[in-house]
Amino acid sequence: MKYSGIGGQAVMEGVMMRNGGKYAVAVRKPDKEITVDVKNTKDINNIWHKIPIVRGVVSFVDSLVIGLSSLMYSASFFEDEEPVDKSKLSEEELKKLERKEKAEMGGTLVVSFALALGVFFALPYFISLGLNKLVDSQALIAFVEGVIRIAIFIGYVAAISHMEDIKRTFMYHGAEHKCINCVEAGKELTVENVRNSTRFHKRCGTSFIFIVFIISVFVFMFISFDNVWLKLLARLLLIPLIAGISYEFIRLAGRYENKFVDIFSKPGLWLQRLTVMEPDDDMIEVGIASVEAVFDWKKFQQENEECFK
């Protein structure tokens, strides 16, 4: 496998694929036509993307914003209301609509992030407080808290995977992974080759989240405030640091092959069995369209021909 630098996510009935300063969202519309929207992103080669740990935090926030924007774009094709034809709007109306969309996206992002912190960090913490009367070791309590956190996350993913819409999104997640694996294995990007590629990938967002939870177990063991609320605040403030460390590991895992990386990648790859499902050929076609909109895979394979022999 040769690192390509491309990555993405599943959206509603589609795939978002990102490469450098561009990303494309390919969606299978209700009329079965594939539409592809390509956009430029902010400069990813600035100083903040070159500092270890810091670049992980910046990339995480950037990915959240682009990911939510891509989801909202894909969802717009399946709303009951008629989509707004922006070409018919005046410049002032267009700016007003864009401000409204940004406000809605910002609000959704804040609420979603707050809920995630509450469910996956605050809730396990408060549950673990019940052990204070039974156990003296704060490190052990922090470990149990981490186990509870991971259990809640796995349970949540397992539960939503049975919902039809989520299941289809997880299948598009599989199409995204398979397309990247096909390219990085040096195979021609065709439906047949993508179908025969593995659906698991070390750079997956699922693996990133799982690594965040694992690292948090060990980091939180060293928080020794006596005050309950100070201890919770410290946990929340340390999340960016943990995300930055996790990013560095995922980045390492995506670029290199060795036993250390393989061992620590296995839990995330195992969890992908719940979040990454086998796509059908129609979904694979959407994934291919998103890749080809932002990445010249033929040039990439020609330049790295020796790696694929």
N, C-alpha and C positions, 0 to 999 in steps of 0.2 A: 504494500500500500504506500502511495506517495501523497504527502500532505498537499492539498490543493488550495486551502485558504477559504473555500466557500462553506457556507453554513446557512441554516434557515430554520423554519418552523412550519407546522401545519396551521392552516386557517380554515374558516368555514368553506367546505367544498373546494379546497385549494391548498397551494403551497407557496410560501414566501421563501425566496432564496436570495442571499446576500453575498456580494463579492466586493471587497474593498469599499469604495465610495458609492456603490450603487446597490439597489435591491429591487427585486421584481416580485410582484404578487400575481400568480396565475390562478384563475378561478374557473371552475366548470359551472357556467350559468344555468339557470333553469331550462333554457332552450337547448342545453347540451353543448353549446359553443364554448370554446376556451378563450377567455379574455386575459390579456397580460398588461399589467401596469408597471412601468419602470420609473423609479425615482432615484435622485441623487441624495446622498446623506452628507452630514457634516464631515469635515476633514478628520480622518481617523489616524493621521500621522502626526498629530500635534504632540506637544511635550507630555501631556497627561497619558497618552497611550504608550509611552516609552518607559514609564516608571513602574517597576514591579509592584504588585499589590494595588497601587493606585489605579493602574490601567484596568484592573479587574472590576473595581467599583464603577469606573466611568463606563466601561463596556457593558456592565450589567444594567445600569440605568438607561443607556443608549438602546440596548436590546429590548428593554421593557417598553420604551416609547415607540420604537419602530414596530415591535410585535403587536402592541395594542392598536396602532394605526392600521396595520395590515389586517387585523381581525375585523375592525370596524368597516374597512373598505370591502372585505369579502362578504360581510353580513349585509351590506347595503343592497346586494343583488337578491336578497331573500326576504326583504321587508315587505309588509303589506302596502306601504305607501309607495307611490311612484317616485323613482329616483329623480333628483333635481338635475336638470340639464344646465350645467354651468356655462355652457357656450352662449346661452340666451340671457345670462345675467349681466347687468352693468358692472363696471369696475367696483363701484361702491357696494353693490349688493353681494358681489363675490367676496369682497373683503369682510363684510359682515357675516357671511356664511362661514368663511374660514375661521373667523374669531369664535363663532359659536361652536364649530366642530372641535377646535383646540380646547375650548373650555370644557366641553363634554368629555373629551378624551382625558384631560387633566383631572377632572373630577372622578372619572371612572378609575384612573390609575391610583389616585390617592386612597379611594375607598377600598379598592382591591388589595393594595399594599397593607392598609390598616387591618383588614380582615385576616390577611395572611399572617401578620405579626401576632394578632390576637389568638388565632386558632393554633398556629404551629410553634409559637414561642411563649406567649403569656399563659395559655391554658395548661400546657405541660408543666410549666413552672409552678403554678398554683396547686396543681394536683400533687406534685412532688413535695410541697410544703407539709403535707400530712405525715410525711416520714420523719419529721423533726422530733416527734415524740417517741419514735421507735429506734432511730439511728443517730449516732453522734457524728459520724463522718460526713462532712459537707461534700467531700469529693464523691462519696458513694451516692449521696442524694442527687448530685449533679449528673452522675452516670445514669441513674434510674430515670431522671428527667429526660435525658437524651433518648433513652430507650422508648419512653412514652411518646416523645415527639416523633420518632421514626415510625412507631406503630400507628399513630394517628394519621401520618402522611400516607403510609401504605394502605391503611383502611379506607382513607378518602379516595385515593386513586382507584382502588379495587371497586369501590361503590359506584363511582361515576363512570367507570368503564362499561357498565351495563346499560347506560343510557344510549339510545340509538344515535343521537347527534354527536355525542362524545366519542362513541365507537367509530363513527365515520371519520371524525377528526383524527383519531389515533391511527386509522388506516392511511390517511394522508400523511401522517407523521412517518409511517413506514415507507411511503413513496419518496418522501424527502430523503430519508436515510439511504434507501436503496440506490437512488440516483447518485448521491455523493460517493457511496461505496463503489458503484460501477465505474465512475470516472477515476477514482483514486486507485482502482485495481488495474487501470489501463485498458478497460474494455470499451468498445464502441457504445455510445449512449443510445441504445435501442430498447424498445419495450421488453423484448425477450431477455436481453442481457441484464436489464434492471430487475426484471422479475426473478432472475436466478441469483441475484446478489443478496447478501445478508441484510437483515433489517436493523441490526444492532450497530451502534457507532459510539466510540469513546467520547466524542465531543458533544454528546447529546445534552440538552438542557435538563432532562430527567437525572442524568448522572451528576450534573452540576449541583442540583438541589440536594441530592442524596449526600454528596461530598460535603456540602455546607452543613448538613445535619450531623454528620460524623465528626467533622472538625469542631463543631460547636460543643460537642460532648466534652472534649478534652480542654478546650479554651475555658468553658464555664466552670470547670473544676477548680480553677485558680481564683475565682471571684469569692471573696470571703467577707463581704459586708454583713454586719449583723442586722441592719435594717432591711426589711422585706422589700420595700419599694426601691431603695437604692440598688439592691441586688438585681431587681428586674430592670431598672433603668440601665445599669451597666451591661446587662445582656443585650438590650436593644441597641445601645451605642456601639457594641462590639460587632454587630452584624455586618457593617461594611467591611471591617477588617477580615472577618471570616469569609465573606464573599470574595474578597481580593485574593486570599490564600487559595480558596477553592478554584478560582479562575486560573491561577498559575498551574495548579495540578492538571486541570482539564486541558489547558494549553500544552503542557508537557505530554500528556497522554495522547493528544491528537497528532503530535509531531514525531514522537519516538516510540520504538518498540523495545521493551526490555521486561524482565521478570518483575521488577519492582512496580512498574506502571501496570502491568497485567494483573498483579495480585490486588492492587488497590482500585482497579477499574471494575473488578468482577461484581461488587455489590450494585453499582450503578447499571451495569449491563444486565444483571439479573432483574432489576426493577423495570427495565425497558420492556420486559415481557408483558407488563401490564399497560404500558403507555404507547408502545409501538407495535402496530398490528399489520398483518399482511394486506397490502392494497390490491385492488383489482386493476386490470389493464387501463381502464379509463383514468384512474387516479394516477397511474404511472405516467400516462401521457401528459397530465397536468404538471407533474413533477419535472418531466423533461423540458417542457415549455418554460418553466421558471428558471431552470439552470441555463438553458441556451439564451435567455434574454440578458443574462449578466456575465456569462462565463464562456470563453472560447475553449471548450474541452478538447477539441481536436489539436489546437496549438499546444495546450498543456501536455497532452500525451506525446506529441511529437518531440517536444523539448525535453521530456523525461523518458524517452523511449528505452534507455538503458536500464532504468529502474524496474521496468515491467517484464524484462526477460528472465 
